[in-house]
């Protein structure tokens, strides 16, 4: 697998990038990817988006170490649920320890859990998904589903309401925050280039593509954007 990622502050955000991303292997056979999108109308949303990423890193590291002692027998769906449940528990603890208010806990998350051996995966959350050129806006009830709204709910009840996407197979898959839809020609001018297609479908390094869009085409995202792109090794294309 080839994994590429990028994180960029939006042109309308002058102080902090409120998006965050994380990806790492769990054991030898599974990969977890996540992008977080902090709410602009929340308070210090860059903090909670980043903290969710750090908590996921902690959870994944713990499970990775346990794999050396005893390989997990959990199915992909069971492991995804366990990870999200532990994330909720950690967030509740953090909220209580720091005495955070709900408006300080407003971030969305979209998670992709991949089984390397089977080539299959699961996606849950809120964001943009691209699978082999087909883009889906993955939202719960067609509105941002901030984690902070649900921390006091019964986890089992909340989780059963989540729409989980099964990925049977893929060559090229991306998850992104919805900032990828916010590109504009801020200095004027026109272009026929579709930034979503350019970033998610064409070969090349995401960081270089963002620089090309800004400096050569004149397109910048007005909102923050976080992208993780996963491709099979035999489908990497040109690295440029």
N, C-alpha and C positions, 0 to 999 in steps of 0.2 A: 504494500500500500504506500502511496505517496500522499502526504498531508501538507497542505499549504494553508496559511491563515494570515489575516490582516486585521488591524484595528485602527480606525481613523476617526478623529474628531470632526464633527460637522462644522460647516462654515458659520452656522448661526450659534454655535456653542463656543464662547470665547475663553472660558476658564477651564472646564474639565470635560473629558470624554466620559459620558455616562454609560457607555457600553463596555463589555468585557468578554473575554473568551477563554476557554480552557480545553485542552485535549491531552489524553494520556492513555496508556495501555493499562488494563486490569489483568494481571497475570500475563500469560503468553498468548492467549487466544482471543481476547476481547479488547475493544477500544471504546472509550467514552469521549464524546465531543459535546461541548455546550457553548452557547452564546447567550449572554445576558444583556438586557436592554433596560436601563434605569429610566424611570419616569421623569420627564423634564419638569413636570408640575410638582414633583415630590421634593423632599428636602435632602440635599446632599446625596442624590441618587447614585453618583459615581461610587460612593462608599459601599452601598449595599450590593450593587452589581459586582463590584470587585470582591466583596466578602463572600458572595455566593460562589464565585470562582475559586476562591481560596479554600472554602469549606469542601467543595467538590474535590479539590486536590488532596486535602486531608483524607477524605473518605476513600478515594481511589488508592492512595498510598497504603492505607491500612489494609484494604482488601488485597492489594498486590502482595504485601508481605505475608498475609495469611495463605496466599496461594502456594508459597514455598513450603508451608507446614502441611497443609491439607488442601488439595485441589477442590475448587468449588463444584458442587453438584447441582447448583441452581440453574434452572433454565434461563434463557435470555430475558423472558418476561418477568420471572421472579427476581432476577438480579436488578433489572431496571426499577422495579417497584421498591426493592430494599434500599437502593441508592437514594431514590427520591424521598422515601420515608425517613431515612437517616438525615438527609439534608433538612427536612422540615424540623426534625428534633433539634438539630444543631442551631437552626435559625431561631427557634423558640427560646433556646437557652441564651443565645446571643442577645436577643431582644430584651430578655429579663435582666441579664447581667449589666447591660449598658443602659437600661431603662429607655429604650427607643420607642418612639411613637409610630403609629401605622404609616404616616406619610414619609417616614425615614426607612421604610421596608419595601418601597415600591419598585420592584424590578420584575420583568418577565424573564422567562428562561425557555430555551428549547434544547432538548437533549437527544443525541443520537448514540445508541449503543449498538455496536457492531460485533458480530461473531466472525472472526477472521476465517476460521475453518469452514464454516457453512456458507460464508459470504452473504449472510442475511442480517437484518437489523431491525431496530424499533426506534421510532421517533415520537416524542411526546413534548408538548409545550406550546409555545407561542412565538412565531417568527416566520421566516421564509425558507422554503425547502425547494431545492432543485435536484431532480433525479433524471440523469441522462437527457437533459434539455427540457424537461417539463417542470415548470415552476408552479408551486402551490403556496398560497398564503395560509399558513397554519395557525389559526386562531381559535380560541374557545369562545363560542357565542358571538363571533364577529367583533370582538372588542378586546383591548389589552387585558390580560388576565394576570394581574400583579400578585406575586406570591404573598405579599403582606396582607392581602385581603382574606387569606384562607388559613393563616397559621393557627387560629383559634378553633377551626372546624375539626371534626373527626376525620382523621386522615383517610381511613378506609372509605368513608362516604364520599369525600372529595375525589379520591383517586378513581373510583368507579365511574365518575362523570367525565373523565379525561378521554379525549379522542386520541387513540394510539395508532400511528401509521405503521403498518408492516411493510418492510422493504425485502422483497423476495430475492432480488438480485439487482446489481447496478454496476456500471463502469465508472460513473462520474457523479458524485453526490456532494451537495453543498447545503449547509445550514447558515442562515444569516439573520441579523436583526433587520427590521423593516426600513432602516436607514438606507438600504441598497436601492430603495425606490425613490430616494429624495435627490438624485443628481440633477443639477441645473446648470445652465450656462450663465454663470453669475456676472461675467464681464460682457455679456451680449453675444451675438453671433448665433449661428444655427448649425446643427449637425444631425445627420441621419443615424449616427452610431447609437445603438441601444446599450447603455452601460451595464444593464443586468446581463444581457446575453454576452457581452464582451468579458465581463468578470467571471461568469459562471460556466460558460460553454467553451470559449476559445482557450487554447493552450497558452501557457505563460505563467509567470510568477505574479501573484496578486499585488505585491508591493510595487512592482514595476508598472503594472497595469494602472494602478491608481495615479502614479506619477504621470503616465502617458495621458490619462484622461484629463488631469489638471493642466499640465503644461503644454500639451500638444493639441488637445481637443477643446480645452476650456470648460470642462465639466467638473464640478465638485459636489459632494453630498452636502446638503444643508443640515441634515441630521447625522448623528454619529452612526458609524457602520462597523459591524464585526462580522467576519466571514471565516468559516472553516470549510475547506474543500478537500474531499477524500477521493482519490482516484486509484484504480488498480495500476500496478506497476507497468503493465503492458499497454496502458492507455494514457501515459503521461504527456505525450506530445512534446513539443519543443519547450525547453526550459526558459526561453527568452520572453 
